[in-house]
Amino acid sequence: MVVAIWGLETDYGVNQGKMSVVRSVATLAYDCRRTDKFQGELLDALRIVGRGDMASANMKGDWAGEIGQTQFLPSSYYKYAVDFDGNGRRDLVNSVPDVLASTANYLKGHGWQRGQGWGPGEPNFVVIKEWNKAEVYAKTIALFADKLDGGHSGKRADR
């Protein structure tokens, strides 16, 4: 599942976005449509800078403020990012170990059930929808993960 998200979100880190995340979330914080949500994202982006994970100038992403190889919003980055490579920083832009471990940590934090399926109607499908609420996205990720797993839909007992 983690590899499927990584592949779909940024083509395995190739297309992470080039816009200033701080500027994007600051703009969206005062956009009037989702002010509360993006004011929180702005504060979390500043917290990421404050704890030393990333300089604001290096915090690049897409127009809605997604950061890194699996496109975490700043709130998810702040809450779920882990330093898996042991260098003292949570780096979801350059460190593949941090990216993959953080993505797994996000899924676990949203209720991922080890050994359970991820296709529509399976227990982990709802967790995929926590990543992205769109049904078509969740189905696409589930299908991609299924293909990567050899067509088992996450239903094998040895998980």
Phi and psi in radians as a Rosetta constraint file:
Dihedral C 1 N 2 CA 2 C 2 CIRCULARHARMONIC -1.064 0.35
Dihedral N 2 CA 2 C 2 N 3 CIRCULARHARMONIC -0.748 0.35
Dihedral C 2 N 3 CA 3 C 3 CIRCULARHARMONIC -1.165 0.35
Dihedral N 3 CA 3 C 3 N 4 CIRCULARHARMONIC -0.635 0.35
Dihedral C 3 N 4 CA 4 C 4 CIRCULARHARMONIC -1.118 0.35
Dihedral N 4 CA 4 C 4 N 5 CIRCULARHARMONIC -0.776 0.35
Dihedral C 4 N 5 CA 5 C 5 CIRCULARHARMONIC -1.091 0.35
Dihedral N 5 CA 5 C 5 N 6 CIRCULARHARMONIC -0.815 0.35
Dihedral C 5 N 6 CA 6 C 6 CIRCULARHARMONIC -1.013 0.35
Dihedral N 6 CA 6 C 6 N 7 CIRCULARHARMONIC -0.793 0.35
Dihedral C 6 N 7 CA 7 C 7 CIRCULARHARMONIC -1.155 0.35
Dihedral N 7 CA 7 C 7 N 8 CIRCULARHARMONIC -0.786 0.35
Dihedral C 7 N 8 CA 8 C 8 CIRCULARHARMONIC -1.256 0.35
Dihedral N 8 CA 8 C 8 N 9 CIRCULARHARMONIC -0.693 0.35
Dihedral C 8 N 9 CA 9 C 9 CIRCULARHARMONIC -1.190 0.35
Dihedral N 9 CA 9 C 9 N 10 CIRCULARHARMONIC -0.793 0.35
Dihedral C 9 N 10 CA 10 C 10 CIRCULARHARMONIC -2.439 0.35
Dihedral N 10 CA 10 C 10 N 11 CIRCULARHARMONIC 0.301 0.35
Dihedral C 10 N 11 CA 11 C 11 CIRCULARHARMONIC 0.963 0.35
Dihedral N 11 CA 11 C 11 N 12 CIRCULARHARMONIC 0.877 0.35
Dihedral C 11 N 12 CA 12 C 12 CIRCULARHARMONIC 1.061 0.35
Dihedral N 12 CA 12 C 12 N 13 CIRCULARHARMONIC 0.731 0.35
Dihedral C 12 N 13 CA 13 C 13 CIRCULARHARMONIC 1.601 0.35
Dihedral N 13 CA 13 C 13 N 14 CIRCULARHARMONIC -0.026 0.35
Dihedral C 13 N 14 CA 14 C 14 CIRCULARHARMONIC -1.259 0.35
Dihedral N 14 CA 14 C 14 N 15 CIRCULARHARMONIC -0.724 0.35
Dihedral C 14 N 15 CA 15 C 15 CIRCULARHARMONIC -2.063 0.35
Dihedral N 15 CA 15 C 15 N 16 CIRCULARHARMONIC 1.444 0.35
Dihedral C 15 N 16 CA 16 C 16 CIRCULARHARMONIC -1.646 0.35
Dihedral N 16 CA 16 C 16 N 17 CIRCULARHARMONIC -0.150 0.35
Dihedral C 16 N 17 CA 17 C 17 CIRCULARHARMONIC 1.715 0.35
Dihedral N 17 CA 17 C 17 N 18 CIRCULARHARMONIC 2.723 0.35
Dihedral C 17 N 18 CA 18 C 18 CIRCULARHARMONIC -2.209 0.35
Dihedral N 18 CA 18 C 18 N 19 CIRCULARHARMONIC 0.108 0.35
Dihedral C 18 N 19 CA 19 C 19 CIRCULARHARMONIC -1.566 0.35
Dihedral N 19 CA 19 C 19 N 20 CIRCULARHARMONIC 2.647 0.35
Dihedral C 19 N 20 CA 20 C 20 CIRCULARHARMONIC -1.172 0.35
Dihedral N 20 CA 20 C 20 N 21 CIRCULARHARMONIC 2.091 0.35
Dihedral C 20 N 21 CA 21 C 21 CIRCULARHARMONIC -1.144 0.35
Dihedral N 21 CA 21 C 21 N 22 CIRCULARHARMONIC -0.757 0.35
Dihedral C 21 N 22 CA 22 C 22 CIRCULARHARMONIC -1.045 0.35
Dihedral N 22 CA 22 C 22 N 23 CIRCULARHARMONIC -0.789 0.35
Dihedral C 22 N 23 CA 23 C 23 CIRCULARHARMONIC -1.120 0.35
Dihedral N 23 CA 23 C 23 N 24 CIRCULARHARMONIC -0.748 0.35
Dihedral C 23 N 24 CA 24 C 24 CIRCULARHARMONIC -1.067 0.35
Dihedral N 24 CA 24 C 24 N 25 CIRCULARHARMONIC -0.872 0.35
Dihedral C 24 N 25 CA 25 C 25 CIRCULARHARMONIC -1.256 0.35
Dihedral N 25 CA 25 C 25 N 26 CIRCULARHARMONIC -0.509 0.35
Dihedral C 25 N 26 CA 26 C 26 CIRCULARHARMONIC -1.142 0.35
Dihedral N 26 CA 26 C 26 N 27 CIRCULARHARMONIC -0.740 0.35
Dihedral C 26 N 27 CA 27 C 27 CIRCULARHARMONIC -1.101 0.35
Dihedral N 27 CA 27 C 27 N 28 CIRCULARHARMONIC -0.817 0.35
Dihedral C 27 N 28 CA 28 C 28 CIRCULARHARMONIC -1.176 0.35
Dihedral N 28 CA 28 C 28 N 29 CIRCULARHARMONIC -0.464 0.35
Dihedral C 28 N 29 CA 29 C 29 CIRCULARHARMONIC -1.146 0.35
Dihedral N 29 CA 29 C 29 N 30 CIRCULARHARMONIC -0.404 0.35
Dihedral C 29 N 30 CA 30 C 30 CIRCULARHARMONIC -2.077 0.35
Dihedral N 30 CA 30 C 30 N 31 CIRCULARHARMONIC 0.456 0.35
Dihedral C 30 N 31 CA 31 C 31 CIRCULARHARMONIC -1.500 0.35
Dihedral N 31 CA 31 C 31 N 32 CIRCULARHARMONIC -0.296 0.35
Dihedral C 31 N 32 CA 32 C 32 CIRCULARHARMONIC 1.467 0.35
Dihedral N 32 CA 32 C 32 N 33 CIRCULARHARMONIC -0.224 0.35
Dihedral C 32 N 33 CA 33 C 33 CIRCULARHARMONIC -1.563 0.35
Dihedral N 33 CA 33 C 33 N 34 CIRCULARHARMONIC -0.746 0.35
Dihedral C 33 N 34 CA 34 C 34 CIRCULARHARMONIC -2.421 0.35
Dihedral N 34 CA 34 C 34 N 35 CIRCULARHARMONIC 0.895 0.35
Dihedral C 34 N 35 CA 35 C 35 CIRCULARHARMONIC -0.960 0.35
Dihedral N 35 CA 35 C 35 N 36 CIRCULARHARMONIC -0.887 0.35
Dihedral C 35 N 36 CA 36 C 36 CIRCULARHARMONIC -1.053 0.35
Dihedral N 36 CA 36 C 36 N 37 CIRCULARHARMONIC -0.781 0.35
Dihedral C 36 N 37 CA 37 C 37 CIRCULARHARMONIC -1.038 0.35
Dihedral N 37 CA 37 C 37 N 38 CIRCULARHARMONIC -0.849 0.35
Dihedral C 37 N 38 CA 38 C 38 CIRCULARHARMONIC -1.421 0.35
Dihedral N 38 CA 38 C 38 N 39 CIRCULARHARMONIC -0.351 0.35
Dihedral C 38 N 39 CA 39 C 39 CIRCULARHARMONIC -1.129 0.35
Dihedral N 39 CA 39 C 39 N 40 CIRCULARHARMONIC -0.708 0.35
Dihedral C 39 N 40 CA 40 C 40 CIRCULARHARMONIC -1.110 0.35
Dihedral N 40 CA 40 C 40 N 41 CIRCULARHARMONIC -0.699 0.35
Dihedral C 40 N 41 CA 41 C 41 CIRCULARHARMONIC -1.120 0.35
Dihedral N 41 CA 41 C 41 N 42 CIRCULARHARMONIC -0.684 0.35
Dihedral C 41 N 42 CA 42 C 42 CIRCULARHARMONIC -1.099 0.35
Dihedral N 42 CA 42 C 42 N 43 CIRCULARHARMONIC -0.800 0.35
Dihedral C 42 N 43 CA 43 C 43 CIRCULARHARMONIC -1.071 0.35
Dihedral N 43 CA 43 C 43 N 44 CIRCULARHARMONIC -0.708 0.35
Dihedral C 43 N 44 CA 44 C 44 CIRCULARHARMONIC -1.209 0.35
Dihedral N 44 CA 44 C 44 N 45 CIRCULARHARMONIC -0.602 0.35
Dihedral C 44 N 45 CA 45 C 45 CIRCULARHARMONIC -1.070 0.35
Dihedral N 45 CA 45 C 45 N 46 CIRCULARHARMONIC -0.736 0.35
Dihedral C 45 N 46 CA 46 C 46 CIRCULARHARMONIC -1.195 0.35
Dihedral N 46 CA 46 C 46 N 47 CIRCULARHARMONIC -0.575 0.35
Dihedral C 46 N 47 CA 47 C 47 CIRCULARHARMONIC -1.151 0.35
Dihedral N 47 CA 47 C 47 N 48 CIRCULARHARMONIC -0.652 0.35
Dihedral C 47 N 48 CA 48 C 48 CIRCULARHARMONIC -1.069 0.35
Dihedral N 48 CA 48 C 48 N 49 CIRCULARHARMONIC -0.774 0.35
Dihedral C 48 N 49 CA 49 C 49 CIRCULARHARMONIC -1.119 0.35
Dihedral N 49 CA 49 C 49 N 50 CIRCULARHARMONIC -0.783 0.35
Dihedral C 49 N 50 CA 50 C 50 CIRCULARHARMONIC -1.087 0.35
Dihedral N 50 CA 50 C 50 N 51 CIRCULARHARMONIC -0.603 0.35
Dihedral C 50 N 51 CA 51 C 51 CIRCULARHARMONIC -1.495 0.35
Dihedral N 51 CA 51 C 51 N 52 CIRCULARHARMONIC -0.019 0.35
Dihedral C 51 N 52 CA 52 C 52 CIRCULARHARMONIC 1.563 0.35
Dihedral N 52 CA 52 C 52 N 53 CIRCULARHARMONIC 0.210 0.35
Dihedral C 52 N 53 CA 53 C 53 CIRCULARHARMONIC -1.269 0.35
Dihedral N 53 CA 53 C 53 N 54 CIRCULARHARMONIC -0.559 0.35
Dihedral C 53 N 54 CA 54 C 54 CIRCULARHARMONIC -2.814 0.35
Dihedral N 54 CA 54 C 54 N 55 CIRCULARHARMONIC 2.456 0.35
Dihedral C 54 N 55 CA 55 C 55 CIRCULARHARMONIC -1.336 0.35
Dihedral N 55 CA 55 C 55 N 56 CIRCULARHARMONIC 2.565 0.35
Dihedral C 55 N 56 CA 56 C 56 CIRCULARHARMONIC -1.025 0.35
Dihedral N 56 CA 56 C 56 N 57 CIRCULARHARMONIC -0.605 0.35
Dihedral C 56 N 57 CA 57 C 57 CIRCULARHARMONIC -1.152 0.35
Dihedral N 57 CA 57 C 57 N 58 CIRCULARHARMONIC -0.447 0.35
Dihedral C 57 N 58 CA 58 C 58 CIRCULARHARMONIC -1.632 0.35
Dihedral N 58 CA 58 C 58 N 59 CIRCULARHARMONIC -0.078 0.35
Dihedral C 58 N 59 CA 59 C 59 CIRCULARHARMONIC -1.473 0.35
Dihedral N 59 CA 59 C 59 N 60 CIRCULARHARMONIC 1.503 0.35
Dihedral C 59 N 60 CA 60 C 60 CIRCULARHARMONIC -1.912 0.35
Dihedral N 60 CA 60 C 60 N 61 CIRCULARHARMONIC 2.604 0.35
Dihedral C 60 N 61 CA 61 C 61 CIRCULARHARMONIC -2.955 0.35
Dihedral N 61 CA 61 C 61 N 62 CIRCULARHARMONIC -2.687 0.35
Dihedral C 61 N 62 CA 62 C 62 CIRCULARHARMONIC -1.631 0.35
Dihedral N 62 CA 62 C 62 N 63 CIRCULARHARMONIC 3.126 0.35
Dihedral C 62 N 63 CA 63 C 63 CIRCULARHARMONIC -1.052 0.35
Dihedral N 63 CA 63 C 63 N 64 CIRCULARHARMONIC -0.472 0.35
Dihedral C 63 N 64 CA 64 C 64 CIRCULARHARMONIC -1.694 0.35
Dihedral N 64 CA 64 C 64 N 65 CIRCULARHARMONIC 0.195 0.35
Dihedral C 64 N 65 CA 65 C 65 CIRCULARHARMONIC 1.559 0.35
Dihedral N 65 CA 65 C 65 N 66 CIRCULARHARMONIC 0.291 0.35
Dihedral C 65 N 66 CA 66 C 66 CIRCULARHARMONIC -1.284 0.35
Dihedral N 66 CA 66 C 66 N 67 CIRCULARHARMONIC 2.465 0.35
Dihedral C 66 N 67 CA 67 C 67 CIRCULARHARMONIC -2.114 0.35
Dihedral N 67 CA 67 C 67 N 68 CIRCULARHARMONIC 2.383 0.35
Dihedral C 67 N 68 CA 68 C 68 CIRCULARHARMONIC 1.516 0.35
Dihedral N 68 CA 68 C 68 N 69 CIRCULARHARMONIC -3.027 0.35
Dihedral C 68 N 69 CA 69 C 69 CIRCULARHARMONIC -1.252 0.35
Dihedral N 69 CA 69 C 69 N 70 CIRCULARHARMONIC -0.327 0.35
Dihedral C 69 N 70 CA 70 C 70 CIRCULARHARMONIC -2.103 0.35
Dihedral N 70 CA 70 C 70 N 71 CIRCULARHARMONIC 0.213 0.35
Dihedral C 70 N 71 CA 71 C 71 CIRCULARHARMONIC 1.098 0.35
Dihedral N 71 CA 71 C 71 N 72 CIRCULARHARMONIC 1.023 0.35
Dihedral C 71 N 72 CA 72 C 72 CIRCULARHARMONIC -1.361 0.35
Dihedral N 72 CA 72 C 72 N 73 CIRCULARHARMONIC 2.407 0.35
Dihedral C 72 N 73 CA 73 C 73 CIRCULARHARMONIC -1.218 0.35
Dihedral N 73 CA 73 C 73 N 74 CIRCULARHARMONIC 2.729 0.35
Dihedral C 73 N 74 CA 74 C 74 CIRCULARHARMONIC -0.940 0.35
Dihedral N 74 CA 74 C 74 N 75 CIRCULARHARMONIC -0.663 0.35
Dihedral C 74 N 75 CA 75 C 75 CIRCULARHARMONIC -1.112 0.35
Dihedral N 75 CA 75 C 75 N 76 CIRCULARHARMONIC -0.691 0.35
Dihedral C 75 N 76 CA 76 C 76 CIRCULARHARMONIC -1.255 0.35
Dihedral N 76 CA 76 C 76 N 77 CIRCULARHARMONIC -0.687 0.35
Dihedral C 76 N 77 CA 77 C 77 CIRCULARHARMONIC -1.011 0.35
Dihedral N 77 CA 77 C 77 N 78 CIRCULARHARMONIC -0.873 0.35
Dihedral C 77 N 78 CA 78 C 78 CIRCULARHARMONIC -1.083 0.35
Dihedral N 78 CA 78 C 78 N 79 CIRCULARHARMONIC -0.681 0.35
Dihedral C 78 N 79 CA 79 C 79 CIRCULARHARMONIC -1.471 0.35
Dihedral N 79 CA 79 C 79 N 80 CIRCULARHARMONIC -0.665 0.35
Dihedral C 79 N 80 CA 80 C 80 CIRCULARHARMONIC -1.962 0.35
Dihedral N 80 CA 80 C 80 N 81 CIRCULARHARMONIC -0.217 0.35
Dihedral C 80 N 81 CA 81 C 81 CIRCULARHARMONIC -1.141 0.35
Dihedral N 81 CA 81 C 81 N 82 CIRCULARHARMONIC 2.419 0.35
Dihedral C 81 N 82 CA 82 C 82 CIRCULARHARMONIC -2.236 0.35
Dihedral N 82 CA 82 C 82 N 83 CIRCULARHARMONIC 2.661 0.35
Dihedral C 82 N 83 CA 83 C 83 CIRCULARHARMONIC -1.630 0.35
Dihedral N 83 CA 83 C 83 N 84 CIRCULARHARMONIC 1.483 0.35
Dihedral C 83 N 84 CA 84 C 84 CIRCULARHARMONIC -1.454 0.35
Dihedral N 84 CA 84 C 84 N 85 CIRCULARHARMONIC -0.412 0.35
Dihedral C 84 N 85 CA 85 C 85 CIRCULARHARMONIC -1.532 0.35
Dihedral N 85 CA 85 C 85 N 86 CIRCULARHARMONIC -0.089 0.35
Dihedral C 85 N 86 CA 86 C 86 CIRCULARHARMONIC 1.324 0.35
Dihedral N 86 CA 86 C 86 N 87 CIRCULARHARMONIC 0.361 0.35
Dihedral C 86 N 87 CA 87 C 87 CIRCULARHARMONIC -1.601 0.35
Dihedral N 87 CA 87 C 87 N 88 CIRCULARHARMONIC 0.070 0.35
Dihedral C 87 N 88 CA 88 C 88 CIRCULARHARMONIC 1.593 0.35
Dihedral N 88 CA 88 C 88 N 89 CIRCULARHARMONIC -0.030 0.35
Dihedral C 88 N 89 CA 89 C 89 CIRCULARHARMONIC -2.283 0.35
Dihedral N 89 CA 89 C 89 N 90 CIRCULARHARMONIC 2.622 0.35
Dihedral C 89 N 90 CA 90 C 90 CIRCULARHARMONIC -1.632 0.35
Dihedral N 90 CA 90 C 90 N 91 CIRCULARHARMONIC 1.845 0.35
Dihedral C 90 N 91 CA 91 C 91 CIRCULARHARMONIC -2.084 0.35
Dihedral N 91 CA 91 C 91 N 92 CIRCULARHARMONIC 1.706 0.35
Dihedral C 91 N 92 CA 92 C 92 CIRCULARHARMONIC -1.613 0.35
Dihedral N 92 CA 92 C 92 N 93 CIRCULARHARMONIC 0.123 0.35
Dihedral C 92 N 93 CA 93 C 93 CIRCULARHARMONIC -1.729 0.35
Dihedral N 93 CA 93 C 93 N 94 CIRCULARHARMONIC -0.826 0.35
Dihedral C 93 N 94 CA 94 C 94 CIRCULARHARMONIC -1.950 0.35
Dihedral N 94 CA 94 C 94 N 95 CIRCULARHARMONIC -0.337 0.35
Dihedral C 94 N 95 CA 95 C 95 CIRCULARHARMONIC -1.796 0.35
Dihedral N 95 CA 95 C 95 N 96 CIRCULARHARMONIC 1.826 0.35
Dihedral C 95 N 96 CA 96 C 96 CIRCULARHARMONIC -1.026 0.35
Dihedral N 96 CA 96 C 96 N 97 CIRCULARHARMONIC -0.728 0.35
Dihedral C 96 N 97 CA 97 C 97 CIRCULARHARMONIC -1.028 0.35
Dihedral N 97 CA 97 C 97 N 98 CIRCULARHARMONIC -0.737 0.35
Dihedral C 97 N 98 CA 98 C 98 CIRCULARHARMONIC -1.129 0.35
Dihedral N 98 CA 98 C 98 N 99 CIRCULARHARMONIC -0.722 0.35
Dihedral C 98 N 99 CA 99 C 99 CIRCULARHARMONIC -1.045 0.35
Dihedral N 99 CA 99 C 99 N 100 CIRCULARHARMONIC -0.928 0.35
Dihedral C 99 N 100 CA 100 C 100 CIRCULARHARMONIC -1.197 0.35
Dihedral N 100 CA 100 C 100 N 101 CIRCULARHARMONIC -0.734 0.35
Dihedral C 100 N 101 CA 101 C 101 CIRCULARHARMONIC -1.145 0.35
Dihedral N 101 CA 101 C 101 N 102 CIRCULARHARMONIC -0.664 0.35
Dihedral C 101 N 102 CA 102 C 102 CIRCULARHARMONIC -1.187 0.35
Dihedral N 102 CA 102 C 102 N 103 CIRCULARHARMONIC -0.686 0.35
Dihedral C 102 N 103 CA 103 C 103 CIRCULARHARMONIC -1.120 0.35
Dihedral N 103 CA 103 C 103 N 104 CIRCULARHARMONIC -0.753 0.35
Dihedral C 103 N 104 CA 104 C 104 CIRCULARHARMONIC -1.104 0.35
Dihedral N 104 CA 104 C 104 N 105 CIRCULARHARMONIC -0.685 0.35
Dihedral C 104 N 105 CA 105 C 105 CIRCULARHARMONIC -1.110 0.35
Dihedral N 105 CA 105 C 105 N 106 CIRCULARHARMONIC -0.686 0.35
Dihedral C 105 N 106 CA 106 C 106 CIRCULARHARMONIC -1.057 0.35
Dihedral N 106 CA 106 C 106 N 107 CIRCULARHARMONIC -0.870 0.35
Dihedral C 106 N 107 CA 107 C 107 CIRCULARHARMONIC -1.058 0.35
Dihedral N 107 CA 107 C 107 N 108 CIRCULARHARMONIC -0.783 0.35
Dihedral C 107 N 108 CA 108 C 108 CIRCULARHARMONIC -1.061 0.35
Dihedral N 108 CA 108 C 108 N 109 CIRCULARHARMONIC -0.750 0.35
Dihedral C 108 N 109 CA 109 C 109 CIRCULARHARMONIC -1.113 0.35
Dihedral N 109 CA 109 C 109 N 110 CIRCULARHARMONIC -0.364 0.35
Dihedral C 109 N 110 CA 110 C 110 CIRCULARHARMONIC -1.781 0.35
Dihedral N 110 CA 110 C 110 N 111 CIRCULARHARMONIC 0.215 0.35
Dihedral C 110 N 111 CA 111 C 111 CIRCULARHARMONIC 1.782 0.35
Dihedral N 111 CA 111 C 111 N 112 CIRCULARHARMONIC 0.278 0.35
Dihedral C 111 N 112 CA 112 C 112 CIRCULARHARMONIC -0.946 0.35
Dihedral N 112 CA 112 C 112 N 113 CIRCULARHARMONIC 2.301 0.35
Dihedral C 112 N 113 CA 113 C 113 CIRCULARHARMONIC -1.887 0.35
Dihedral N 113 CA 113 C 113 N 114 CIRCULARHARMONIC 1.898 0.35
Dihedral C 113 N 114 CA 114 C 114 CIRCULARHARMONIC -1.006 0.35
Dihedral N 114 CA 114 C 114 N 115 CIRCULARHARMONIC 2.363 0.35
Dihedral C 114 N 115 CA 115 C 115 CIRCULARHARMONIC 1.500 0.35
Dihedral N 115 CA 115 C 115 N 116 CIRCULARHARMONIC -0.073 0.35
Dihedral C 115 N 116 CA 116 C 116 CIRCULARHARMONIC -1.768 0.35
Dihedral N 116 CA 116 C 116 N 117 CIRCULARHARMONIC 2.764 0.35
Dihedral C 116 N 117 CA 117 C 117 CIRCULARHARMONIC -1.281 0.35
Dihedral N 117 CA 117 C 117 N 118 CIRCULARHARMONIC 2.886 0.35
Dihedral C 117 N 118 CA 118 C 118 CIRCULARHARMONIC -2.176 0.35
Dihedral N 118 CA 118 C 118 N 119 CIRCULARHARMONIC 0.004 0.35
Dihedral C 118 N 119 CA 119 C 119 CIRCULARHARMONIC -1.340 0.35
Dihedral N 119 CA 119 C 119 N 120 CIRCULARHARMONIC 2.965 0.35
Dihedral C 119 N 120 CA 120 C 120 CIRCULARHARMONIC -0.911 0.35
Dihedral N 120 CA 120 C 120 N 121 CIRCULARHARMONIC 2.301 0.35
Dihedral C 120 N 121 CA 121 C 121 CIRCULARHARMONIC 1.542 0.35
Dihedral N 121 CA 121 C 121 N 122 CIRCULARHARMONIC -0.201 0.35
Dihedral C 121 N 122 CA 122 C 122 CIRCULARHARMONIC -1.549 0.35
Dihedral N 122 CA 122 C 122 N 123 CIRCULARHARMONIC 2.731 0.35
Dihedral C 122 N 123 CA 123 C 123 CIRCULARHARMONIC -0.973 0.35
Dihedral N 123 CA 123 C 123 N 124 CIRCULARHARMONIC -0.636 0.35
Dihedral C 123 N 124 CA 124 C 124 CIRCULARHARMONIC -1.510 0.35
Dihedral N 124 CA 124 C 124 N 125 CIRCULARHARMONIC -0.090 0.35
Dihedral C 124 N 125 CA 125 C 125 CIRCULARHARMONIC -1.070 0.35
Dihedral N 125 CA 125 C 125 N 126 CIRCULARHARMONIC -0.658 0.35
Dihedral C 125 N 126 CA 126 C 126 CIRCULARHARMONIC -1.155 0.35
Dihedral N 126 CA 126 C 126 N 127 CIRCULARHARMONIC -0.510 0.35
Dihedral C 126 N 127 CA 127 C 127 CIRCULARHARMONIC -1.218 0.35
Dihedral N 127 CA 127 C 127 N 128 CIRCULARHARMONIC -0.697 0.35
Dihedral C 127 N 128 CA 128 C 128 CIRCULARHARMONIC -1.037 0.35
Dihedral N 128 CA 128 C 128 N 129 CIRCULARHARMONIC -0.668 0.35
Dihedral C 128 N 129 CA 129 C 129 CIRCULARHARMONIC -1.229 0.35
Dihedral N 129 CA 129 C 129 N 130 CIRCULARHARMONIC -0.273 0.35
Dihedral C 129 N 130 CA 130 C 130 CIRCULARHARMONIC -1.277 0.35
Dihedral N 130 CA 130 C 130 N 131 CIRCULARHARMONIC -0.538 0.35
Dihedral C 130 N 131 CA 131 C 131 CIRCULARHARMONIC -1.195 0.35
Dihedral N 131 CA 131 C 131 N 132 CIRCULARHARMONIC -0.793 0.35
Dihedral C 131 N 132 CA 132 C 132 CIRCULARHARMONIC -2.626 0.35
Dihedral N 132 CA 132 C 132 N 133 CIRCULARHARMONIC 2.112 0.35
Dihedral C 132 N 133 CA 133 C 133 CIRCULARHARMONIC -1.204 0.35
Dihedral N 133 CA 133 C 133 N 134 CIRCULARHARMONIC -0.298 0.35
Dihedral C 133 N 134 CA 134 C 134 CIRCULARHARMONIC -1.187 0.35
Dihedral N 134 CA 134 C 134 N 135 CIRCULARHARMONIC 2.215 0.35
Dihedral C 134 N 135 CA 135 C 135 CIRCULARHARMONIC -1.010 0.35
Dihedral N 135 CA 135 C 135 N 136 CIRCULARHARMONIC -0.737 0.35
Dihedral C 135 N 136 CA 136 C 136 CIRCULARHARMONIC -1.136 0.35
Dihedral N 136 CA 136 C 136 N 137 CIRCULARHARMONIC -0.627 0.35
Dihedral C 136 N 137 CA 137 C 137 CIRCULARHARMONIC -1.133 0.35
Dihedral N 137 CA 137 C 137 N 138 CIRCULARHARMONIC -0.858 0.35
Dihedral C 137 N 138 CA 138 C 138 CIRCULARHARMONIC -1.042 0.35
Dihedral N 138 CA 138 C 138 N 139 CIRCULARHARMONIC -0.734 0.35
Dihedral C 138 N 139 CA 139 C 139 CIRCULARHARMONIC -1.159 0.35
Dihedral N 139 CA 139 C 139 N 140 CIRCULARHARMONIC -0.660 0.35
Dihedral C 139 N 140 CA 140 C 140 CIRCULARHARMONIC -1.147 0.35
Dihedral N 140 CA 140 C 140 N 141 CIRCULARHARMONIC -0.813 0.35
Dihedral C 140 N 141 CA 141 C 141 CIRCULARHARMONIC -1.081 0.35
Dihedral N 141 CA 141 C 141 N 142 CIRCULARHARMONIC -0.764 0.35
Dihedral C 141 N 142 CA 142 C 142 CIRCULARHARMONIC -1.066 0.35
Dihedral N 142 CA 142 C 142 N 143 CIRCULARHARMONIC -0.749 0.35
Dihedral C 142 N 143 CA 143 C 143 CIRCULARHARMONIC -1.156 0.35
Dihedral N 143 CA 143 C 143 N 144 CIRCULARHARMONIC -0.742 0.35
Dihedral C 143 N 144 CA 144 C 144 CIRCULARHARMONIC -1.072 0.35
Dihedral N 144 CA 144 C 144 N 145 CIRCULARHARMONIC -0.810 0.35
Dihedral C 144 N 145 CA 145 C 145 CIRCULARHARMONIC -1.089 0.35
Dihedral N 145 CA 145 C 145 N 146 CIRCULARHARMONIC -0.671 0.35
Dihedral C 145 N 146 CA 146 C 146 CIRCULARHARMONIC -1.078 0.35
Dihedral N 146 CA 146 C 146 N 147 CIRCULARHARMONIC -0.768 0.35
Dihedral C 146 N 147 CA 147 C 147 CIRCULARHARMONIC -1.120 0.35
Dihedral N 147 CA 147 C 147 N 148 CIRCULARHARMONIC -0.740 0.35
Dihedral C 147 N 148 CA 148 C 148 CIRCULARHARMONIC -1.116 0.35
Dihedral N 148 CA 148 C 148 N 149 CIRCULARHARMONIC -0.531 0.35
Dihedral C 148 N 149 CA 149 C 149 CIRCULARHARMONIC -1.584 0.35
Dihedral N 149 CA 149 C 149 N 150 CIRCULARHARMONIC 0.128 0.35
Dihedral C 149 N 150 CA 150 C 150 CIRCULARHARMONIC 1.414 0.35
Dihedral N 150 CA 150 C 150 N 151 CIRCULARHARMONIC 0.393 0.35
Dihedral C 150 N 151 CA 151 C 151 CIRCULARHARMONIC 1.478 0.35
Dihedral N 151 CA 151 C 151 N 152 CIRCULARHARMONIC 0.462 0.35
Dihedral C 151 N 152 CA 152 C 152 CIRCULARHARMONIC -1.710 0.35
Dihedral N 152 CA 152 C 152 N 153 CIRCULARHARMONIC -0.089 0.35
Dihedral C 152 N 153 CA 153 C 153 CIRCULARHARMONIC 0.925 0.35
Dihedral N 153 CA 153 C 153 N 154 CIRCULARHARMONIC 0.452 0.35
Dihedral C 153 N 154 CA 154 C 154 CIRCULARHARMONIC 1.190 0.35
Dihedral N 154 CA 154 C 154 N 155 CIRCULARHARMONIC 0.365 0.35
Dihedral C 154 N 155 CA 155 C 155 CIRCULARHARMONIC -1.777 0.35
Dihedral N 155 CA 155 C 155 N 156 CIRCULARHARMONIC -0.012 0.35
Dihedral C 155 N 156 CA 156 C 156 CIRCULARHARMONIC -1.188 0.35
Dihedral N 156 CA 156 C 156 N 157 CIRCULARHARMONIC 2.484 0.35
Dihedral C 156 N 157 CA 157 C 157 CIRCULARHARMONIC -1.269 0.35
Dihedral N 157 CA 157 C 157 N 158 CIRCULARHARMONIC -0.293 0.35
Dihedral C 157 N 158 CA 158 C 158 CIRCULARHARMONIC -1.536 0.35
Dihedral N 158 CA 158 C 158 N 159 CIRCULARHARMONIC 0.311 0.35
